[in-house]
Amino acid sequence: MAEHTSSSIMIEAAPADVMGVIADFDRYPEWTGEVKQAEVLAGDDRGRAEQVRLVLDAGAIKDDHVLAYTWTGENEVSWTLVKSQMLRALDGSYTLVPVGDRTEVTYRLAVDVKIPLLGMIKRKAEKVIIDRALAGLKKRVESVQRG
């Protein structure tokens, strides 16, 4: 991955429960603010998504794109951009590390848009995306655990 932004959060759940929420693309519109539609286009023999179409509305950035997912073991998933209207690249990953009965989730993201942006603005946008995604993931996983 090229220049990227990353952040981590601790979630009160086991890695398998966290990954279950991450892998449930159909429910993304319920807990991510920016994803308005998610459609799994192709899956592997274990039922995990390999290609997903996402319709995004992040205020200034509205996009319809397809991502290719790679699952590494049970605790890591990464993705790369297949096609997009606004983006040149979108590479990211979630890495889950068990810490007792909790999970540390690290989200890495590198975005390159087709319109020119200063590096500083791009990093700030990545940070906002990451922080919102991690907060949404934590809230979703922990509410499922309680429910």
Solvent accessible surface area in square Angstrom, and as a share of the most:
residue,aa,sasa,rsa
1,M,108,0.48
2,A,81,0.63
3,E,125,0.56
4,H,65,0.29
5,T,18,0.11
6,S,53,0.34
7,S,25,0.16
8,S,55,0.36
9,I,44,0.22
10,M,58,0.26
11,I,0,0.00
12,E,93,0.42
13,A,5,0.04
14,A,46,0.36
15,P,21,0.13
16,A,79,0.61
17,D,58,0.30
18,V,0,0.00
19,M,20,0.09
20,G,43,0.41
21,V,18,0.10
22,I,2,0.01
23,A,36,0.28
24,D,54,0.28
25,F,3,0.01
26,D,104,0.54
27,R,114,0.41
28,Y,21,0.08
29,P,54,0.34
30,E,102,0.46
31,W,30,0.10
32,T,20,0.12
33,G,56,0.54
34,E,22,0.10
35,V,13,0.07
36,K,107,0.45
37,Q,96,0.43
38,A,18,0.14
39,E,81,0.36
40,V,65,0.37
41,L,84,0.42
42,A,43,0.34
43,G,45,0.43
44,D,35,0.18
45,D,146,0.76
46,R,141,0.51
47,G,69,0.67
48,R,54,0.20
49,A,6,0.05
50,E,73,0.33
51,Q,60,0.27
52,V,0,0.00
53,R,67,0.24
54,L,10,0.05
55,V,33,0.19
56,L,31,0.15
57,D,51,0.26
58,A,33,0.25
59,G,52,0.50
60,A,101,0.79
61,I,37,0.19
62,K,117,0.49
63,D,4,0.02
64,D,42,0.22
65,H,3,0.01
66,V,6,0.03
67,L,5,0.03
68,A,30,0.24
69,Y,21,0.08
70,T,83,0.48
71,W,30,0.11
72,T,79,0.46
73,G,51,0.49
74,E,109,0.49
75,N,53,0.27
76,E,59,0.27
77,V,1,0.00
78,S,33,0.21
79,W,16,0.06
80,T,70,0.41
81,L,36,0.18
82,V,74,0.43
83,K,132,0.56
84,S,20,0.13
85,Q,128,0.57
86,M,48,0.21
87,L,8,0.04
88,R,145,0.53
89,A,32,0.25
90,L,18,0.09
91,D,35,0.18
92,G,0,0.00
93,S,5,0.04
94,Y,12,0.05
95,T,44,0.26
96,L,4,0.02
97,V,71,0.41
98,P,76,0.48
99,V,59,0.34
100,G,80,0.77
101,D,121,0.63
102,R,84,0.30
103,T,0,0.00
104,E,60,0.27
105,V,0,0.00
106,T,36,0.21
107,Y,16,0.06
108,R,82,0.30
109,L,3,0.01
110,A,9,0.07
111,V,14,0.08
112,D,44,0.23
113,V,6,0.03
114,K,99,0.42
115,I,101,0.51
116,P,132,0.83
117,L,70,0.35
118,L,122,0.61
119,G,40,0.39
120,M,151,0.67
121,I,80,0.41
122,K,36,0.15
123,R,59,0.21
124,K,140,0.59
125,A,35,0.27
126,E,0,0.00
127,K,84,0.36
128,V,56,0.32
129,I,50,0.26
130,I,0,0.00
131,D,61,0.32
132,R,138,0.50
133,A,17,0.13
134,L,5,0.02
135,A,57,0.44
136,G,14,0.13
137,L,0,0.00
138,K,60,0.25
139,K,152,0.64
140,R,51,0.19
141,V,1,0.00
142,E,23,0.10
143,S,49,0.32
144,V,80,0.46
145,Q,84,0.37
146,R,180,0.66
147,G,99,0.95
